[in-house]
Amino acid sequence: MSSMDVKELEVNKTLPYDPSLLKVNISLRQVEEIALTVSQRCHVTGANEIAWALRALMLTDLTTLAGDDTAANVRRLCLRACYPFEPQFFDKFFDRALISEMHTAAVCVYPARVKDAYLAIQQYDKLDKVAIAAVATGFPTGQYGLQTRLQEISHAILAGATEIDIVINRQLALVGDWEAMYNEVVLMRSACGQRAHLKTILAIGELGTMDNVYKAAMVCMMAGADFIKTSTGKETVNATLPVGLVMIFAIQEFKRRTCQIVGLKPAGGVKTVRDAIAWMTLVNETLGIRWLRPERFRFGASGLLDDIERVVRQGVKKLEEEEAQKNVPVSREAAAAETFCKELHKK
């Protein structure tokens, strides 16, 4: 697609390999207790639930990674990503100007489907708002030759991808050859250059221990990852709050030692608004509210948008019923929702 505009992005830089960053001793029991405590504090209802659902929407990489993906279903995916709700749906309770901001952060597809996604999002005039992410480097196993994996990155970028979700070489992690893993991810960072952000999938369900999760996260961040991502969604164990907490510990320590900021992407298993709120609560209480924006936090999900739509539609319907009963133009709860949602869009 030679007619595409190629623009340089602000990406993380590769730092020298430093084994001192890999020193860690994770207490699994303590991590699980903290995660459980956080999950019990994330119950919200009413207008707040609508607001958190809409925030989750704007943090989602809407994903299809099926063997039977076609141009047609990728176009449908892109339509949902760009226009998850009809404009008139929010007219009564929200500022219509917010409708243009109601879209997912990105779509995520196989490299062979990137061109389809690019053409669809271009047709909807959303290329500057909805990113195109491609899985690469032998997703989901990574069990391919290094040159093949690197070529896959270049192919996806040439087709229009601005984000690349790579899988790490898990066997290197399992044998503790962290420097070899670092060298591979450095090459992948180089292949992305400033044309695409790099998300590194740790495949946490195949790393064996929490210590390995922490070390793999550190290695990827040293190599220049813009995001660390939990899973491919194809493993038996995917995104869990305890694993997320360990990855957050790594992000915090890496930022303290290097002043470099890395984002987090849970993927696989985040299926409901309640799941999403638990993750956002965890991030808010550890990394802070400033992390809850697309530049620093994403959900990788295929079914989450269905539940977001259900929660928002049912919530707005309830607000309408309350308004009718009170016989006032806008209920207090609806006004609160509007104010809250405006705050969500501030960077």
KEPABA-579779 format. One record per residue: x, y, z of N, C-alpha, C in turn; residue number from 1. Coordinates in steps of 0.05 Angstrom, whole numbers, plus 5000, padded with zeros to 4 digits. Atoms other than C-alpha are relative to their C-alpha. Layout:
<rs>
> X,Y,Z,X,Y,Z,X,Y,Z,NUM
...
</rs>
This chain:
<rs>
> 5017,4976,5000,5000,5000,5000,5018,5025,5000,1
> 4981,4979,5002,5047,5052,4975,4989,5028,5005,2
> 5013,4974,4996,4996,5108,4982,4997,5006,5030,3
> 5003,4994,4972,4996,5101,5058,5019,5021,5010,4
> 4983,4981,4987,5022,5158,5099,5016,4986,5021,5
> 4983,5012,4979,5081,5134,5140,5009,5022,5019,6
> 4992,4980,4980,5091,5172,5204,5015,4987,5022,7
> 4983,5011,4979,5142,5163,5258,4985,5003,5027,8
> 5013,5000,4974,5115,5145,5327,5021,5003,5022,9
> 4983,4998,4976,5143,5159,5396,5001,4972,5013,10
> 4998,5027,4989,5169,5091,5419,5022,4998,5021,11
> 4979,5004,4979,5210,5064,5477,5026,4992,4987,12
> 4974,5006,5010,5284,5058,5467,5011,4974,5013,13
> 4986,5024,4990,5326,4995,5476,5021,5008,5020,14
> 4980,4995,4980,5368,4996,5539,5019,4976,5002,15
> 4981,5023,4998,5430,4954,5553,4990,4978,5018,16
> 5008,5023,4983,5419,4885,5582,5013,5003,5027,17
> 4990,4996,4972,5425,4890,5658,4988,4977,5017,18
> 5010,5023,4984,5419,4824,5696,4992,5007,5028,19
> 5008,4993,4973,5412,4861,5762,4970,5006,5002,20
> 5029,4995,5000,5341,4878,5741,4983,4975,5002,21
> 5015,5026,4999,5323,4804,5742,5000,4988,5028,22
> 5000,5011,4973,5335,4794,5816,4973,5004,5013,23
> 5027,4999,4989,5268,4777,5847,4993,4975,5015,24
> 5011,5023,4985,5233,4731,5896,4971,5006,5006,25
> 5028,4994,4998,5158,4732,5887,4986,4981,5020,26
> 5016,5016,4981,5113,4708,5944,4972,4996,4987,27
> 5025,5005,5014,5055,4675,5907,4976,5004,5018,28
> 5023,4997,4982,5010,4673,5968,4994,5030,5005,29
> 5005,4971,4995,5020,4748,5982,4988,5013,4976,30
> 5011,4989,5025,5007,4766,5909,4971,4993,4997,31
> 5028,5009,5002,4943,4725,5909,4982,5014,5020,32
> 5016,4987,4979,4919,4757,5974,4995,5029,4992,33
> 5003,4972,5009,4931,4828,5947,4979,5001,4977,34
> 5018,5000,5023,4895,4812,5882,4971,4994,5008,35
> 5027,5006,4990,4836,4782,5919,4988,5024,5014,36
> 5010,4977,4985,4830,4843,5964,4991,5022,4980,37
> 5007,4979,5020,4830,4890,5903,4974,4992,4986,38
> 5024,5009,5015,4778,4848,5867,4974,5003,5016,39
> 5023,4997,4983,4731,4854,5927,4992,5029,5003,40
> 5006,4972,4997,4734,4930,5923,4990,5013,4974,41
> 5005,4988,5027,4712,4939,5851,4971,4999,4992,42
> 5028,5002,5007,4636,4934,5855,4989,5028,4996,43
> 5013,4974,5006,4601,4993,5821,4973,4995,4987,44
> 5027,5003,5012,4529,5005,5799,4992,5026,4988,45
> 5012,4975,5010,4486,5055,5763,5017,5015,4980,46
> 4986,4983,5019,4517,5113,5727,5030,4994,5001,47
> 4971,5007,4999,4587,5094,5752,5006,4975,4984,48
> 4995,5024,5016,4580,5026,5720,5000,5006,4970,49
> 5000,4992,5028,4562,5058,5654,5026,5014,4993,50
> 4975,4985,5005,4622,5105,5659,5024,4981,4998,51
> 4977,5018,5001,4671,5049,5675,4998,4981,4976,52
> 5003,5017,5024,4642,5006,5619,5009,5016,4975,53
> 4992,4984,5023,4653,5063,5569,5030,5005,5001,54
> 4971,4998,4999,4724,5072,5595,5013,4974,4990,55
> 4990,5025,5009,4736,4998,5584,4998,4998,4969,56
> 5004,5000,5029,4709,5006,5513,5024,5015,4987,57
> 4979,4984,5012,4761,5060,5498,5028,4989,5005,58
> 4974,5013,4995,4817,5016,5525,5002,4973,4987,59
> 5001,5027,5012,4799,4954,5484,5013,4998,4973,60
> 4991,5008,5027,4837,4923,5427,4981,4978,4991,61
> 5021,5019,5009,4778,4890,5393,5013,4979,4981,62
> 4982,5020,5012,4807,4824,5369,4984,4978,4985,63
> 5008,5025,5012,4793,4768,5319,5025,4986,4990,64
> 4976,5016,5007,4846,4714,5313,4991,4971,4995,65
> 5011,5026,5007,4809,4656,5282,5011,4990,4974,66
> 4990,5012,5025,4830,4608,5228,4982,5006,4976,67
> 5019,4995,5022,4767,4625,5188,4994,5030,4997,68
> 5003,4971,5004,4776,4701,5190,5000,5006,4970,69
> 5001,4991,5028,4757,4733,5123,4999,5030,5000,70
> 5002,4971,5003,4756,4803,5095,4974,5011,5011,71
> 5026,4991,4992,4682,4807,5109,4997,5002,5030,72
> 5004,4998,4971,4684,4791,5183,5020,5020,5013,73
> 4982,4979,4991,4745,4837,5192,4987,5027,4996,74
> 5015,4975,5004,4703,4893,5162,4979,5004,5021,75
> 5021,4998,4979,4647,4878,5211,5013,5007,5027,76
> 4986,4994,4975,4697,4879,5268,5008,5029,5001,77
> 4992,4972,5002,4723,4947,5245,4977,5019,5004,78
> 5024,4983,4997,4653,4975,5241,4992,5002,5029,79
> 5007,5000,4971,4639,4954,5313,5021,5016,5016,80
> 4979,4985,4986,4706,4983,5335,4997,5030,4996,81
> 5002,4971,5006,4693,5050,5301,4973,5012,5010,82
> 5026,4990,4993,4619,5056,5317,4985,4979,5017,83
> 5012,5021,4983,4600,5011,5376,4971,5007,5008,84
> 5027,4992,4995,4536,5051,5388,4990,5019,4979,85
> 5011,4980,5019,4489,5089,5342,5000,5027,5013,86
> 4997,4973,4988,4497,5165,5352,4976,5009,5017,87
> 5024,4990,4986,4425,5177,5374,4997,4986,5027,88
> 5004,5014,4975,4432,5127,5430,5007,5017,5025,89
> 4991,4984,4977,4469,5176,5475,4988,5028,5002,90
> 5009,4972,5002,4432,5239,5455,4988,5011,5025,91
> 5015,4990,4977,4389,5244,5517,5017,5004,5024,92
> 4985,4999,4975,4443,5234,5569,5028,5010,4997,93
> 4972,4993,5004,4509,5253,5538,5004,5022,4979,94
> 4993,4980,5020,4541,5310,5500,5006,4986,4973,95
> 4996,5013,5026,4537,5291,5426,5029,5001,4990,96
> 4972,4997,5008,4608,5315,5417,5017,4976,5010,97
> 4985,5023,4990,4631,5254,5458,4997,4976,4982,98
> 5004,5024,5017,4604,5206,5405,5024,4994,4983,99
> 4977,5004,5017,4665,5216,5362,5023,4986,5015,100
> 4979,5012,4984,4708,5191,5420,4992,4972,5009,101
> 5009,5027,4992,4666,5128,5431,5008,4979,4980,102
> 4990,5021,5017,4708,5076,5397,5021,4984,5015,103
> 4980,5015,4987,4757,5022,5415,5028,5012,4995,104
> 4972,4989,5004,4832,5036,5421,5012,4989,4974,105
> 4988,5012,5024,4849,4988,5365,4984,4975,4992,106
> 5008,5027,5008,4831,4926,5326,5026,4984,4998,107
> 4977,5018,5000,4877,4866,5329,4994,4976,4983,108
> 5005,5021,5019,4883,4816,5272,5026,4986,4992,109
> 4977,5013,5011,4930,4767,5238,5013,5018,4978,110
> 4987,4983,5021,4982,4799,5190,4986,4999,4973,111
> 5013,5003,5026,4945,4772,5130,4974,5015,4998,112
> 5026,4985,5000,4882,4811,5150,5004,5030,5006,113
> 4995,4971,4994,4916,4878,5165,4990,5018,4978,114
> 5008,4983,5023,4903,4905,5095,4970,5003,5000,115
> 5029,4998,4998,4829,4889,5103,4991,5020,5021,116
> 5007,4981,4979,4827,4926,5169,5007,5028,4993,117
> 4992,4973,5008,4865,4985,5141,4979,5012,4981,118
> 5019,4989,5019,4817,4993,5083,4973,5006,5013,119
> 5025,4995,4987,4756,4987,5128,5001,5025,5018,120
> 4998,4977,4982,4780,5037,5180,5004,5026,4984,121
> 4997,4977,5018,4802,5084,5124,4973,5009,4989,122
> 5027,4993,5010,4731,5080,5096,4983,5014,5021,123
> 5015,4987,4978,4703,5099,5164,5013,5026,5010,124
> 4986,4975,4993,4753,5157,5168,5009,5000,5029,125
> 4992,5002,4972,4781,5132,5235,5029,4992,5003,126
> 4972,5009,4998,4854,5117,5219,5016,5015,5021,127
> 4986,4985,4980,4876,5172,5266,4990,4995,5028,128
> 5012,5005,4974,4833,5145,5323,5001,4971,5008,129
> 5000,5028,4994,4830,5069,5318,5025,4987,4988,130
> 4975,5011,5009,4898,5036,5314,4996,4972,4988,131
> 5001,5027,5011,4911,4972,5274,5024,4984,5012,132
> 4979,5017,4988,4949,4919,5314,5000,4973,4986,133
> 4997,5026,5012,4976,4854,5285,5016,4982,5018,134
> 4983,5019,4987,5000,4793,5321,5021,4991,4981,135
> 4978,5007,5018,5066,4769,5294,5020,4982,5014,136
> 4978,5017,4991,5130,4728,5303,4991,4972,5007,137
> 5009,5028,4996,5096,4660,5296,4979,4997,5021,138
> 5022,5002,4981,5035,4674,5339,4984,4975,4994,139
> 4997,4995,4972,5014,4639,5382,5025,4986,5013,140
> 4979,5016,4987,5073,4591,5394,5027,5012,4999,141
> 4973,4989,5004,5133,4630,5368,5020,4979,4991,142
> 4982,5022,5008,5162,4564,5344,5007,5000,4970,143
> 4992,4996,5028,5189,4590,5278,5028,5012,5000,144
> 4973,4989,5002,5257,4611,5253,5000,5031,5004,145
> 4999,4972,4992,5279,4680,5275,4996,5019,4975,146
> 5003,4983,5024,5284,4710,5204,4971,5000,4991,147
> 5029,5001,5007,5213,4686,5189,4984,5018,5018,148
> 5015,4984,4981,5188,4719,5252,5004,5030,4995,149
> 4995,4972,5005,5222,4784,5236,4987,5010,4974,150
> 5013,4993,5026,5196,4784,5164,4970,5005,5004,151
> 5028,4998,4995,5126,4776,5191,4993,5028,5011,152
> 5004,4973,4990,5133,4842,5229,5000,5020,4977,153
> 4998,4981,5023,5155,4879,5166,4976,4998,4982,154
> 5024,5004,5017,5098,4849,5126,4976,5014,5012,155
> 5023,4988,4987,5046,4872,5177,5002,5031,4999,156
> 4996,4971,5000,5075,4943,5180,4995,5011,4972,157
> 5004,4991,5028,5076,4949,5104,4971,5000,4992,158
> 5029,5002,5006,5003,4928,5103,4983,5021,5014,159
> 5014,4979,4986,4984,4984,5151,4999,4998,5030,160
> 5001,5002,4971,4995,4960,5222,5017,5021,5013,161
> 4984,4980,4984,5018,5012,5273,5006,4989,5028,162
> 4993,5013,4974,5022,4964,5332,5005,4970,4993,163
> 4993,5028,5005,5055,4895,5332,5001,4986,5027,164
> 5001,5017,4976,5039,4843,5385,5016,4975,4995,165
> 4982,5023,5005,5098,4794,5385,4998,4980,5023,166
> 4998,5020,4979,5104,4729,5423,5030,4995,5005,167
> 4972,5005,4993,5168,4716,5461,5005,4970,4996,168
> 4991,5027,5003,5208,4652,5454,5000,4987,5028,169
> 5003,5011,4972,5183,4614,5516,5021,4980,5008,170
> 4980,5020,4993,5234,4559,5512,5026,5013,5011,171
> 4977,4985,4989,5289,4611,5525,4995,5008,5029,172
> 5007,4993,4973,5252,4633,5587,5001,4976,5018,173
> 5002,5024,4983,5242,4562,5612,5028,4989,5007,174
> 4972,5009,4994,5317,4547,5608,5016,5023,5012,175
> 4986,4978,4987,5335,4615,5637,5020,5015,4983,176
> 4981,4986,5018,5372,4642,5576,4988,5028,4994,177
> 5014,4974,5002,5347,4713,5588,5014,5019,4981,178
> 4985,4982,5019,5402,4748,5548,4993,4993,4971,179
> 5007,5008,5027,5385,4707,5486,4971,5010,4994,180
> 5026,4989,5004,5312,4727,5495,5001,5030,4995,181
> 4996,4972,5003,5333,4799,5503,5010,5007,4971,182
> 4989,4995,5027,5373,4796,5438,4979,4996,4978,183
> 5021,5004,5020,5313,4768,5400,4980,5024,5000,184
> 5020,4978,4998,5265,4822,5426,5012,5026,4990,185
> 4986,4976,5011,5317,4876,5409,4997,5000,4970,186
> 5003,5002,5029,5314,4852,5337,4971,5007,4991,187
> 5029,4995,5006,5238,4855,5338,4994,5030,5004,188
> 5003,4971,4996,5241,4925,5367,5012,5016,4976,189
> 4987,4988,5023,5288,4944,5311,4983,4997,4974,190
> 5018,5005,5023,5241,4913,5259,4976,5019,5000,191
> 5022,4981,4998,5185,4957,5285,5009,5029,4995,192
> 4989,4973,5002,5229,5019,5287,4981,5020,5013,193
> 5019,4980,4990,5187,5082,5296,4974,4999,4984,194
> 5025,5002,5016,5133,5057,5250,4978,4985,5015,195
> 5020,5015,4986,5098,5013,5301,5008,4997,5029,196
> 4995,5006,4972,5091,5005,5376,5002,4970,5004,197
> 4994,5028,4996,5116,4939,5403,4987,4991,5027,198
> 5011,5013,4976,5074,4897,5451,5011,4972,5001,199
> 4987,5026,4998,5108,4835,5477,4982,4982,5017,200
> 5018,5019,4987,5064,4775,5495,5017,4980,5015,201
> 4983,5018,4983,5094,4736,5554,4989,4971,5000,202
> 5012,5027,4999,5046,4676,5548,5004,4989,5028,203
> 4995,5005,4972,5045,4674,5624,4993,4971,5008,204
> 5008,5027,4993,5010,4607,5626,5020,4978,4993,205
> 4980,5019,5008,5071,4574,5596,5028,5006,5012,206
> 4974,4992,4989,5126,4607,5638,5007,4986,5026,207
> 4994,5018,4977,5120,4561,5698,4998,5013,5027,208
> 4999,4987,4973,5132,4610,5756,4995,5030,4998,209
> 5003,4971,4999,5116,4681,5777,5026,5014,4997,210
> 4974,4988,5003,5190,4695,5781,5007,5002,4970,211
> 4995,4999,5029,5195,4677,5707,4983,5022,4986,212
> 5018,4979,5011,5136,4724,5691,5014,5027,5004,213
> 4986,4975,4994,5173,4781,5726,5025,5004,4983,214
> 4975,4998,5015,5239,4766,5692,4995,5004,4970,215
> 5006,4996,5028,5208,4759,5623,4990,5028,4994,216
> 5010,4972,5003,5172,4826,5633,5024,5019,5000,217
> 4977,4982,4998,5238,4859,5653,5017,4998,4974,218
> 4983,5003,5024,5276,4830,5593,4987,5014,4977,219
> 5014,4987,5022,5223,4854,5544,5001,5031,5003,220
> 4999,4971,4996,5223,4924,5575,5028,5011,4994,221
> 4972,4992,5007,5299,4928,5571,5004,5001,4970,222
> 4996,5002,5029,5294,4908,5498,4984,5022,4985,223
> 5013,4978,5013,5248,4967,5484,4970,4997,4995,224
> 5029,5004,5003,5176,4942,5491,4985,5025,5009,225
> 5018,4978,4992,5122,4995,5493,4978,4990,5018,226
> 5020,5013,4983,5073,4946,5526,5011,4972,5006,227
> 4997,5028,4994,5079,4880,5562,4972,4989,5002,228
> 5027,5012,5003,5019,4834,5549,5000,4972,5013,229
> 5001,5025,4985,4997,4774,5590,5001,4976,4983,230
> 5005,5026,5013,4976,4722,5540,4992,5003,4971,231
> 5010,5001,5027,4959,4701,5470,4970,4996,4999,232
> 5028,5008,5000,4890,4679,5492,4996,4971,4992,233
> 5002,5027,5009,4906,4610,5467,5010,4980,5021,234
> 4989,5017,4979,4939,4583,5530,4977,4991,5019,235
> 5019,5009,4980,4903,4545,5586,4995,5021,5021,236
> 5002,4978,4981,4917,4602,5635,5007,5025,4986,237
> 4996,4974,5013,4910,4673,5610,5003,5022,5020,238
> 4997,4977,4982,4902,4740,5644,4986,4996,5027,239
> 5010,5002,4973,4894,4734,5719,5010,5024,5016,240
> 4991,4976,4984,4898,4790,5771,5027,4995,5014,241
> 4973,5004,4988,4957,4758,5809,5023,5003,4980,242
> 4980,4996,5020,4997,4754,5745,5003,5029,4992,243
> 5000,4971,5006,4977,4825,5728,5015,5016,5021,244
> 4987,4985,4978,5002,4848,5796,5030,4996,4998,245
> 4972,5005,5003,5070,4815,5784,5011,5017,4977,246
> 4992,4983,5023,5075,4850,5716,5001,5029,5008,247
> 5001,4972,4991,5056,4915,5749,5024,5006,5018,248
> 4976,4996,4984,5111,4906,5801,5025,5004,4982,249
> 4977,4998,5018,5160,4897,5743,5000,5028,4986,250
> 5003,4974,5013,5133,4960,5708,5009,5022,5020,251
> 4993,4980,4980,5141,5000,5773,5030,5001,5005,252
> 4971,5001,4995,5212,4976,5786,5016,5010,4976,253
> 4987,4991,5024,5232,4987,5714,4999,5030,4997,254
> 5003,4971,5001,5205,5058,5716,5018,5013,5021,255
> 4983,4988,4979,5242,5071,5782,5029,4999,4992,256
> 4971,5004,5007,5308,5045,5754,5008,5015,4975,257
> 4992,4990,5027,5305,5073,5683,4985,5025,4992,258
> 5017,4977,5008,5251,5128,5682,4985,4995,4974,259
> 5014,5006,5025,5220,5092,5622,4973,4988,5007,260
> 5027,5008,4995,5145,5081,5620,4992,4978,4981,261
> 5010,5023,5016,5116,5015,5595,4971,4995,5006,262
> 5028,5005,4996,5043,4999,5585,4995,4971,5006,263
> 5009,5027,4993,5004,4937,5606,4975,4992,4984,264
> 5023,5010,5015,4956,4894,5566,4992,4972,5009,265
> 5010,5027,4994,4917,4837,5597,4983,4990,4976,266
> 5014,5011,5023,4890,4791,5544,4993,4971,5005,267
> 5009,5027,4994,4849,4727,5547,4987,4998,5027,268
> 5014,5002,4975,4797,4717,5600,4986,5025,5010,269
> 5014,4976,4992,4773,4789,5605,4975,5001,4983,270
> 5024,5004,5016,4702,4776,5582,4976,5018,5008,271
> 5023,4984,4990,4656,4820,5624,5009,5027,5010,272
> 4994,4974,4989,4652,4891,5648,5010,4997,5029,273
> 4990,5005,4972,4661,4864,5719,5030,4992,5000,274
> 4971,5007,5003,4727,4832,5697,5017,5025,4994,275
> 4985,4976,5009,4749,4897,5664,5002,5020,5024,276
> 4999,4982,4977,4731,4938,5726,5020,4991,5021,277
> 4980,5010,4982,4773,4892,5769,5028,5007,4992,278
> 4974,4993,5010,4833,4903,5724,5005,5030,5002,279
> 4996,4971,4999,4822,4978,5721,5004,5009,5029,280
> 4996,4994,4972,4817,4980,5797,5028,4993,5009,281
> 4972,5008,4994,4882,4942,5803,5020,5020,4990,282
> 4982,4981,5012,4917,4989,5756,4998,5027,5014,283
> 5004,4974,4987,4887,5051,5789,5013,5001,5027,284
> 4989,5000,4973,4910,5029,5858,5030,4995,5001,285
> 4971,5006,5000,4981,5011,5837,5015,5020,4982,286
> 4986,4982,5018,5002,5052,5776,4988,5028,5000,287
> 5013,4974,4999,4951,5108,5784,4980,5004,4977,288
> 5022,4994,5020,4892,5137,5745,5011,5008,4973,289
> 4988,4991,5026,4939,5166,5692,5007,4977,4982,290
> 4994,5024,5017,4953,5095,5669,4976,4990,4985,291
> 5024,5010,5013,4881,5084,5649,4993,5017,4975,292
> 5004,4988,5026,4888,5112,5579,5013,4982,4979,293
> 4990,5019,5020,4902,5077,5513,5030,4999,4996,294
> 4971,5000,5003,4975,5098,5512,5014,4982,5020,295
> 4987,5015,4979,4988,5058,5575,4986,4975,5009,296
> 5015,5023,4991,4934,5006,5585,4980,4991,4979,297
> 5019,5011,5020,4894,4960,5538,4989,4974,5011,298
> 5011,5026,4998,4848,4901,5541,5002,4986,4973,299
> 5002,5016,5024,4858,4847,5489,4976,4982,5002,300
> 5024,5015,4995,4789,4818,5480,4983,4998,4974,301
> 5018,5003,5023,4740,4791,5429,4971,5001,5009,302
> 5028,5001,4990,4677,4783,5473,4993,5022,5019,303
> 5005,4980,4980,4685,4841,5522,4980,5022,4990,304
> 5017,4979,5011,4650,4891,5475,4970,4992,5002,305
> 5027,5009,4998,4587,4848,5477,4989,5007,5028,306
> 5009,4994,4973,4582,4856,5553,4999,5030,5005,307
> 5001,4971,4997,4600,4930,5550,4974,5011,4988,308
> 5024,4991,5013,4543,4941,5502,4975,4993,5017,309
> 5023,5008,4983,4495,4902,5547,4998,5018,5024,310
> 5000,4984,4975,4515,4940,5610,4992,5029,4994,311
> 5006,4972,5006,4511,5009,5576,4971,5002,4992,312
> 5028,4998,5009,4444,4996,5542,4981,4996,5023,313
> 5018,5004,4977,4412,4968,5604,5002,5023,5020,314
> 4997,4977,4981,4441,5024,5647,4986,5025,4990,315
> 5014,4976,5011,4416,5079,5601,4970,4996,5001,316
> 5029,5005,4998,4348,5046,5598,4990,5005,5028,317
> 5007,4996,4972,4346,5046,5674,4999,5030,5006,318
> 5000,4971,4996,4365,5120,5674,4975,5013,4988,319
> 5023,4989,5013,4309,5135,5625,4974,4994,5017,320
> 5023,5006,4983,4259,5099,5670,4999,5017,5025,321
> 4999,4983,4976,4282,5137,5731,4992,5029,4993,322
> 5006,4973,5009,4277,5202,5692,4969,5003,4996,323
> 5029,4999,5005,4206,5186,5670,4984,5000,5027,324
> 5014,5000,4974,4186,5171,5742,5003,5026,5015,325
> 4996,4975,4986,4216,5235,5768,4988,5024,4985,326
> 5011,4979,5017,4189,5275,5709,5017,5025,5000,327
> 4981,4977,5002,4251,5319,5704,5016,4995,4975,328
> 4985,5002,5025,4293,5334,5641,5023,4980,5001,329
> 4977,5018,4997,4355,5298,5666,5003,4993,5029,330
> 4997,5008,4972,4362,5258,5730,5027,5007,5010,331
> 4974,4994,4988,4418,5272,5778,5021,4979,4993,332
> 4981,5022,5006,4448,5204,5764,5009,5002,4971,333
> 4992,4997,5028,4447,5217,5689,5020,5023,4997,334
> 4981,4977,5001,4480,5285,5699,5027,4992,5011,335
> 4974,5010,4989,4533,5251,5742,5014,4983,4980,336
> 4988,5017,5021,4544,5200,5687,5013,5017,4978,337
> 4989,4983,5021,4554,5255,5636,5026,5013,5009,338
> 4976,4987,4989,4604,5292,5680,5023,4980,5002,339
> 4979,5020,4997,4641,5228,5695,5012,4992,4973,340
> 4991,5008,5027,4644,5208,5622,5018,5021,4987,341
> 4983,4979,5011,4673,5275,5603,5028,4999,5012,342
> 4974,5002,4987,4727,5265,5654,5016,4977,4989,343
> 4986,5023,5011,4743,5197,5624,5016,5007,4975,344
> 4987,4993,5026,4763,5230,5558,5023,5019,5003,345
> 4977,4982,4996,4812,5279,5589,5026,4985,5003,346
> 4975,5015,4999,4884,5259,5581,5018,5012,5021,347
</rs>
